[in-house]
């Protein structure tokens, strides 16, 4: 099973650039998890300590609003979920819900943070991968803003 996880890590875009020893370190901390379609992965504000690499399936990130949940982003296989657990955030900013069945690798955020502090080379590579994922997510959300933020009455 451990080699299966290592294989999935090597294939995951998040782990691009990690050396074999870093892949092995992460594989030793990972567990495989599954979520069914429509299952809540974590609610908004949750103090979840889990960081996920999506292997298959898709998830919605949703924010609460008076009219009901608003989808902020759709995540697909190859993306990450739950980075608040590794950045030391104060809780999840959004609710995450499976749109279809999901297979993911789950990591305890506290264990990942300790591994980053114990091995600065791993910590640097891991931090760069998280920042790259965050930047990609922000660009994707920003690309949606013109449609969502066009003042009423103005032509598009």
VEXMARLUM-686164 format. One record per residue (C-alpha): residue in one letter; x, y, z; residue number from 1. Coordinates in pm, whole numbers, m for minus. Each point is the difference from the previous one (the first is absolute). Layout:
! residues N
<r><vexba>A</vexba><u>X</u><v>Y</v><w>Z</w><kegu>NUM</kegu></r>
...
This chain:
! residues 156
<r><vexba>X</vexba><u>0</u><v>0</v><w>0</w><kegu>1</kegu></r>
<r><vexba>X</vexba><u>284</u><v>240</v><w>84</w><kegu>2</kegu></r>
<r><vexba>X</vexba><u>144</u><v>m33</v><w>m350</w><kegu>3</kegu></r>
<r><vexba>X</vexba><u>m347</u><v>69</v><w>m146</w><kegu>4</kegu></r>
<r><vexba>X</vexba><u>m12</u><v>327</v><w>194</w><kegu>5</kegu></r>
<r><vexba>X</vexba><u>355</u><v>88</v><w>m109</w><kegu>6</kegu></r>
<r><vexba>X</vexba><u>m101</u><v>m70</v><w>m361</w><kegu>7</kegu></r>
<r><vexba>X</vexba><u>m306</u><v>224</v><w>32</w><kegu>8</kegu></r>
<r><vexba>X</vexba><u>216</u><v>275</v><w>152</w><kegu>9</kegu></r>
<r><vexba>X</vexba><u>256</u><v>m21</v><w>m281</w><kegu>10</kegu></r>
<r><vexba>X</vexba><u>m286</u><v>38</v><w>m252</w><kegu>11</kegu></r>
<r><vexba>X</vexba><u>m170</u><v>290</v><w>182</w><kegu>12</kegu></r>
<r><vexba>X</vexba><u>78</u><v>350</v><w>m134</w><kegu>13</kegu></r>
<r><vexba>X</vexba><u>49</u><v>130</v><w>356</w><kegu>14</kegu></r>
<r><vexba>X</vexba><u>306</u><v>m224</v><w>48</w><kegu>15</kegu></r>
<r><vexba>X</vexba><u>172</u><v>107</v><w>m323</w><kegu>16</kegu></r>
<r><vexba>X</vexba><u>358</u><v>87</v><w>89</w><kegu>17</kegu></r>
<r><vexba>X</vexba><u>8</u><v>m202</v><w>323</w><kegu>18</kegu></r>
<r><vexba>X</vexba><u>300</u><v>m233</v><w>21</w><kegu>19</kegu></r>
<r><vexba>X</vexba><u>m51</u><v>m374</v><w>70</w><kegu>20</kegu></r>
<r><vexba>X</vexba><u>81</u><v>42</v><w>371</w><kegu>21</kegu></r>
<r><vexba>X</vexba><u>m261</u><v>276</v><w>33</w><kegu>22</kegu></r>
<r><vexba>X</vexba><u>m259</u><v>m215</v><w>m179</w><kegu>23</kegu></r>
<r><vexba>X</vexba><u>79</u><v>m284</v><w>243</w><kegu>24</kegu></r>
<r><vexba>X</vexba><u>m35</u><v>237</v><w>297</w><kegu>25</kegu></r>
<r><vexba>X</vexba><u>m340</u><v>119</v><w>m119</w><kegu>26</kegu></r>
<r><vexba>X</vexba><u>m114</u><v>m354</v><w>m88</w><kegu>27</kegu></r>
<r><vexba>X</vexba><u>75</u><v>m110</v><w>357</w><kegu>28</kegu></r>
<r><vexba>X</vexba><u>m235</u><v>274</v><w>128</w><kegu>29</kegu></r>
<r><vexba>X</vexba><u>m282</u><v>m56</v><w>m249</w><kegu>30</kegu></r>
<r><vexba>X</vexba><u>m318</u><v>m200</v><w>18</w><kegu>31</kegu></r>
<r><vexba>X</vexba><u>m246</u><v>m68</v><w>m279</w><kegu>32</kegu></r>
<r><vexba>X</vexba><u>m352</u><v>138</v><w>51</w><kegu>33</kegu></r>
<r><vexba>X</vexba><u>m322</u><v>m11</v><w>m199</w><kegu>34</kegu></r>
<r><vexba>X</vexba><u>m300</u><v>232</v><w>m3</w><kegu>35</kegu></r>
<r><vexba>X</vexba><u>m333</u><v>m73</v><w>m166</w><kegu>36</kegu></r>
<r><vexba>X</vexba><u>m170</u><v>248</v><w>m232</w><kegu>37</kegu></r>
<r><vexba>X</vexba><u>m177</u><v>276</v><w>199</w><kegu>38</kegu></r>
<r><vexba>X</vexba><u>190</u><v>m91</v><w>319</w><kegu>39</kegu></r>
<r><vexba>X</vexba><u>136</u><v>293</v><w>202</w><kegu>40</kegu></r>
<r><vexba>X</vexba><u>377</u><v>m24</v><w>26</w><kegu>41</kegu></r>
<r><vexba>X</vexba><u>18</u><v>280</v><w>256</w><kegu>42</kegu></r>
<r><vexba>X</vexba><u>m236</u><v>285</v><w>97</w><kegu>43</kegu></r>
<r><vexba>X</vexba><u>89</u><v>368</v><w>m14</w><kegu>44</kegu></r>
<r><vexba>X</vexba><u>182</u><v>102</v><w>318</w><kegu>45</kegu></r>
<r><vexba>X</vexba><u>104</u><v>m359</v><w>75</w><kegu>46</kegu></r>
<r><vexba>X</vexba><u>324</u><v>m36</v><w>193</w><kegu>47</kegu></r>
<r><vexba>X</vexba><u>88</u><v>m303</v><w>m214</w><kegu>48</kegu></r>
<r><vexba>X</vexba><u>360</u><v>m102</v><w>12</w><kegu>49</kegu></r>
<r><vexba>X</vexba><u>m3</u><v>m185</v><w>m331</w><kegu>50</kegu></r>
<r><vexba>X</vexba><u>167</u><v>95</v><w>m326</w><kegu>51</kegu></r>
<r><vexba>X</vexba><u>m114</u><v>m186</v><w>m312</w><kegu>52</kegu></r>
<r><vexba>X</vexba><u>143</u><v>m75</v><w>m342</w><kegu>53</kegu></r>
<r><vexba>X</vexba><u>m289</u><v>m86</v><w>m233</w><kegu>54</kegu></r>
<r><vexba>X</vexba><u>77</u><v>m312</v><w>m202</w><kegu>55</kegu></r>
<r><vexba>X</vexba><u>m339</u><v>m47</v><w>m172</w><kegu>56</kegu></r>
<r><vexba>X</vexba><u>m332</u><v>181</v><w>12</w><kegu>57</kegu></r>
<r><vexba>X</vexba><u>m95</u><v>363</v><w>53</w><kegu>58</kegu></r>
<r><vexba>X</vexba><u>m104</u><v>222</v><w>289</w><kegu>59</kegu></r>
<r><vexba>X</vexba><u>m172</u><v>333</v><w>44</w><kegu>60</kegu></r>
<r><vexba>X</vexba><u>125</u><v>273</v><w>230</w><kegu>61</kegu></r>
<r><vexba>X</vexba><u>m302</u><v>193</v><w>123</w><kegu>62</kegu></r>
<r><vexba>X</vexba><u>m53</u><v>308</v><w>213</w><kegu>63</kegu></r>
<r><vexba>X</vexba><u>m305</u><v>59</v><w>215</w><kegu>64</kegu></r>
<r><vexba>X</vexba><u>m232</u><v>280</v><w>m107</w><kegu>65</kegu></r>
<r><vexba>X</vexba><u>m352</u><v>106</v><w>103</w><kegu>66</kegu></r>
<r><vexba>X</vexba><u>m138</u><v>m152</v><w>m322</w><kegu>67</kegu></r>
<r><vexba>X</vexba><u>177</u><v>m331</v><w>50</w><kegu>68</kegu></r>
<r><vexba>X</vexba><u>344</u><v>m133</v><w>m84</w><kegu>69</kegu></r>
<r><vexba>X</vexba><u>196</u><v>173</v><w>m277</w><kegu>70</kegu></r>
<r><vexba>X</vexba><u>256</u><v>m202</v><w>m192</w><kegu>71</kegu></r>
<r><vexba>X</vexba><u>335</u><v>176</v><w>4</w><kegu>72</kegu></r>
<r><vexba>X</vexba><u>204</u><v>m264</v><w>m182</w><kegu>73</kegu></r>
<r><vexba>X</vexba><u>m18</u><v>m349</v><w>m143</w><kegu>74</kegu></r>
<r><vexba>X</vexba><u>300</u><v>m221</v><w>70</w><kegu>75</kegu></r>
<r><vexba>X</vexba><u>100</u><v>m298</v><w>m212</w><kegu>76</kegu></r>
<r><vexba>X</vexba><u>239</u><v>m294</v><w>19</w><kegu>77</kegu></r>
<r><vexba>X</vexba><u>355</u><v>131</v><w>29</w><kegu>78</kegu></r>
<r><vexba>X</vexba><u>m94</u><v>288</v><w>229</w><kegu>79</kegu></r>
<r><vexba>X</vexba><u>35</u><v>54</v><w>375</w><kegu>80</kegu></r>
<r><vexba>X</vexba><u>m257</u><v>61</v><w>269</w><kegu>81</kegu></r>
<r><vexba>X</vexba><u>25</u><v>114</v><w>362</w><kegu>82</kegu></r>
<r><vexba>X</vexba><u>317</u><v>206</v><w>m5</w><kegu>83</kegu></r>
<r><vexba>X</vexba><u>m108</u><v>181</v><w>319</w><kegu>84</kegu></r>
<r><vexba>X</vexba><u>111</u><v>m314</v><w>183</w><kegu>85</kegu></r>
<r><vexba>X</vexba><u>360</u><v>53</v><w>m109</w><kegu>86</kegu></r>
<r><vexba>X</vexba><u>15</u><v>379</v><w>8</w><kegu>87</kegu></r>
<r><vexba>X</vexba><u>m118</u><v>25</v><w>359</w><kegu>88</kegu></r>
<r><vexba>X</vexba><u>m323</u><v>175</v><w>m95</w><kegu>89</kegu></r>
<r><vexba>X</vexba><u>m289</u><v>59</v><w>237</w><kegu>90</kegu></r>
<r><vexba>X</vexba><u>m236</u><v>m241</v><w>m171</w><kegu>91</kegu></r>
<r><vexba>X</vexba><u>m127</u><v>m83</v><w>m344</w><kegu>92</kegu></r>
<r><vexba>X</vexba><u>m115</u><v>306</v><w>m195</w><kegu>93</kegu></r>
<r><vexba>X</vexba><u>m248</u><v>m198</v><w>m210</w><kegu>94</kegu></r>
<r><vexba>X</vexba><u>m207</u><v>m314</v><w>12</w><kegu>95</kegu></r>
<r><vexba>X</vexba><u>134</u><v>m282</v><w>m216</w><kegu>96</kegu></r>
<r><vexba>X</vexba><u>m249</u><v>m242</v><w>m151</w><kegu>97</kegu></r>
<r><vexba>X</vexba><u>58</u><v>m293</v><w>m235</w><kegu>98</kegu></r>
<r><vexba>X</vexba><u>m169</u><v>53</v><w>m336</w><kegu>99</kegu></r>
<r><vexba>X</vexba><u>75</u><v>m358</v><w>m100</w><kegu>100</kegu></r>
<r><vexba>X</vexba><u>170</u><v>m289</v><w>172</w><kegu>101</kegu></r>
<r><vexba>X</vexba><u>348</u><v>105</v><w>111</w><kegu>102</kegu></r>
<r><vexba>X</vexba><u>316</u><v>m195</v><w>67</w><kegu>103</kegu></r>
<r><vexba>X</vexba><u>264</u><v>210</v><w>178</w><kegu>104</kegu></r>
<r><vexba>X</vexba><u>316</u><v>m21</v><w>201</w><kegu>105</kegu></r>
<r><vexba>X</vexba><u>m43</u><v>151</v><w>347</w><kegu>106</kegu></r>
<r><vexba>X</vexba><u>275</u><v>139</v><w>221</w><kegu>107</kegu></r>
<r><vexba>X</vexba><u>m11</u><v>127</v><w>356</w><kegu>108</kegu></r>
<r><vexba>X</vexba><u>94</u><v>368</v><w>m27</w><kegu>109</kegu></r>
<r><vexba>X</vexba><u>184</u><v>6</v><w>334</w><kegu>110</kegu></r>
<r><vexba>X</vexba><u>219</u><v>m293</v><w>m110</w><kegu>111</kegu></r>
<r><vexba>X</vexba><u>78</u><v>177</v><w>m327</w><kegu>112</kegu></r>
<r><vexba>X</vexba><u>92</u><v>322</v><w>183</w><kegu>113</kegu></r>
<r><vexba>X</vexba><u>233</u><v>m192</v><w>233</w><kegu>114</kegu></r>
<r><vexba>X</vexba><u>162</u><v>m175</v><w>m296</w><kegu>115</kegu></r>
<r><vexba>X</vexba><u>56</u><v>339</v><w>m166</w><kegu>116</kegu></r>
<r><vexba>X</vexba><u>165</u><v>134</v><w>317</w><kegu>117</kegu></r>
<r><vexba>X</vexba><u>217</u><v>m311</v><w>44</w><kegu>118</kegu></r>
<r><vexba>X</vexba><u>122</u><v>m8</v><w>m361</w><kegu>119</kegu></r>
<r><vexba>X</vexba><u>44</u><v>345</v><w>m154</w><kegu>120</kegu></r>
<r><vexba>X</vexba><u>53</u><v>m141</v><w>m350</w><kegu>121</kegu></r>
<r><vexba>X</vexba><u>m333</u><v>m181</v><w>21</w><kegu>122</kegu></r>
<r><vexba>X</vexba><u>m160</u><v>305</v><w>162</w><kegu>123</kegu></r>
<r><vexba>X</vexba><u>119</u><v>226</v><w>m281</w><kegu>124</kegu></r>
<r><vexba>X</vexba><u>m126</u><v>m235</v><w>m274</w><kegu>125</kegu></r>
<r><vexba>X</vexba><u>m331</u><v>m57</v><w>180</w><kegu>126</kegu></r>
<r><vexba>X</vexba><u>m53</u><v>374</v><w>62</w><kegu>127</kegu></r>
<r><vexba>X</vexba><u>68</u><v>79</v><w>m366</w><kegu>128</kegu></r>
<r><vexba>X</vexba><u>m252</u><v>m265</v><w>m107</w><kegu>129</kegu></r>
<r><vexba>X</vexba><u>m267</u><v>142</v><w>237</w><kegu>130</kegu></r>
<r><vexba>X</vexba><u>69</u><v>355</v><w>m123</w><kegu>131</kegu></r>
<r><vexba>X</vexba><u>m24</u><v>m114</v><w>m361</w><kegu>132</kegu></r>
<r><vexba>X</vexba><u>m336</u><v>m167</v><w>73</w><kegu>133</kegu></r>
<r><vexba>X</vexba><u>m125</u><v>312</v><w>179</w><kegu>134</kegu></r>
<r><vexba>X</vexba><u>110</u><v>226</v><w>m285</w><kegu>135</kegu></r>
<r><vexba>X</vexba><u>m172</u><v>m221</v><w>m256</w><kegu>136</kegu></r>
<r><vexba>X</vexba><u>m320</u><v>1</v><w>204</w><kegu>137</kegu></r>
<r><vexba>X</vexba><u>5</u><v>380</v><w>35</w><kegu>138</kegu></r>
<r><vexba>X</vexba><u>51</u><v>44</v><w>m374</w><kegu>139</kegu></r>
<r><vexba>X</vexba><u>m291</u><v>m235</v><w>m74</w><kegu>140</kegu></r>
<r><vexba>X</vexba><u>m229</u><v>188</v><w>239</w><kegu>141</kegu></r>
<r><vexba>X</vexba><u>112</u><v>338</v><w>m135</w><kegu>142</kegu></r>
<r><vexba>X</vexba><u>m82</u><v>m115</v><w>m353</w><kegu>143</kegu></r>
<r><vexba>X</vexba><u>m362</u><v>m49</v><w>115</w><kegu>144</kegu></r>
<r><vexba>X</vexba><u>m31</u><v>347</v><w>157</w><kegu>145</kegu></r>
<r><vexba>X</vexba><u>m83</u><v>208</v><w>m309</w><kegu>146</kegu></r>
<r><vexba>X</vexba><u>m322</u><v>m198</v><w>m49</w><kegu>147</kegu></r>
<r><vexba>X</vexba><u>m90</u><v>7</v><w>368</w><kegu>148</kegu></r>
<r><vexba>X</vexba><u>89</u><v>364</v><w>62</w><kegu>149</kegu></r>
<r><vexba>X</vexba><u>m138</u><v>182</v><w>m305</w><kegu>150</kegu></r>
<r><vexba>X</vexba><u>m220</u><v>279</v><w>141</w><kegu>151</kegu></r>
<r><vexba>X</vexba><u>m367</u><v>m42</v><w>m83</w><kegu>152</kegu></r>
<r><vexba>X</vexba><u>m107</u><v>197</v><w>m305</w><kegu>153</kegu></r>
<r><vexba>X</vexba><u>346</u><v>m4</v><w>m163</w><kegu>154</kegu></r>
<r><vexba>X</vexba><u>46</u><v>m188</v><w>m321</w><kegu>155</kegu></r>
<r><vexba>X</vexba><u>254</u><v>m280</v><w>m3</w><kegu>156</kegu></r>
